[in-house]
C-alpha cells in the first residue's frame, strides 16, 4: 500500500500535534508537513505536495477558505479536508465552492478524522 502523504495546518500547536499523532496512528499515513498559519500552509502545500491537506478554517494571515482556493488552483488533485467548529449550511456551501473535498467538525472523534482522510484519498 502506498503511504498517504498528509499535511496538517492549524494555528494552535497543541491541536496540530494532536492531529499529527492521530494521523500517524493510521497505517500507511505519513505526515509530511505542518503549518501554523494560512500563508505557510499554501507555501508548504506547494513545496511538499501532500495527497491530503487537513486545514483549520480559522487561521491567521490567511483563512482556511482562502487556503483551500489557492491550494486547489495550484493542485486540483490534492485532497483537502477542512476542520471547522461551524456546521451551518452557509459554511459548507462556501467550503464546497472553494474546492474542499470534505469537512469535519472539530468535536469529531479521532477515528472520524482517519476515515475522512482515507475517504478523500480514495477519491
Secondary structure by P-SEA (a helix, b strand, c coil): ccbbbbbbbcccaaaaaaaaaaaaaccccccccccccaaaaaaaaaaccccccccccccccccaaaaaaaaaaacccbbbbbbcccccaaaaaaaaaacccccccccccaaaaaaaaaaaaac
